[in-house]
Each structure stands twice: as structure tokens, then as C-alpha cells.
């Protein structure tokens, strides 16, 4: 074990704790997130396994992230006219990602498999806190690294079902132009 990191951070709605192990380009993260909503809580456990690789000048990493999401509570928005009762409280989605870097050009593809709800992603920085049962999610990114900054174009597509409204086939499409500057 070359690297061990224990973190505990308090975000807006999420507490996070985790451990990371890494050796010879193979790594594993075990993370726990607890989202604190008024009438219910969500506990999420993640097990991520990743492998870095290099082929000549091409560098990459492949990640598989399995999740166990458990809802502790019975009702979403219990005082509203449109309530939703949690009939299913356990979800087990999987996220698969491939990232590549070739001479400063970067790209990646990713996809979620399996239904999920109230998911915490990006290491706890994003919380999907609206009551949509996500089903299909696909992502792609392309960009270029420079000395002090990166420029990246990203696109993601998600399909799901709004639970309180019982509205199926709700699409979310996001296009993003991202600039990152390194100090």
C-alpha cells in the first residue's frame, strides 16, 4: 500500500468518509456518503477500482465504480400535495469510465448502468438531490491540456422518471465548455 488517505468532509447535504489504496497503477476507493434530507436520509457506499495504463505516448485509466444506495425513510416531500412514497429503497448502479491523454489531448467516455436515485457523484462534489429515478446516463469529453490551463468540451445525457409527478422519459442534456487554470 503506497497511498492511504482518510477524509471526512461536510458538504451542504452530504457527509463523506473514505479510504484510498493504490499500488502499481491499480487503485481502489471505498467511500461512504450520507445525505441528510428532512423526512429521510440516503446512505451511499461506493467501491471504485481503477487501473492506469500507458501505451507509448498514450496514457489512460479505466474505472469501475459500484454503488449501493439505501433510502432510510418512507416519503419524499410528505407535506406537499404531490407526495412520493419510496416503494423501492435500495439501488445498485455501476459507473464505468475510460479517460485518455495523448500528447496533451484529453478525452473520456463514461456510462451509468442500473437505476439510481439521490446519487452522490464526483467525489461528493455533486449531489443529484431532486427525486428523479435516473436510468440511462452517458458522457463524453474532449479537450486539450496547456502549460497552465486546460480547455474541455463535455456532453452528458440522462434519462429518468420524476417520482412525485410520475412523469416518465425525462431527459437531461448538458453541454459544457470548461476552462481550468492551474496556479
ABEGO torsion letter per residue (X at the ends): XABBBBBBBBBAABBBBBBBBBBGGBBBBBBBBBBBBAABBBBBBBBBBBBBBBBEABBBBBBBBBBBBBBBEABBGAABABBBBBABABBBBBBBBBBBBBGGBBBBBBBBBEBBBGBBBGGGABBBABBBBBABBBBBBBBBBBAABBBBBBBBBBBBBBAAAGBBGBBBBBBBBBBBBBX
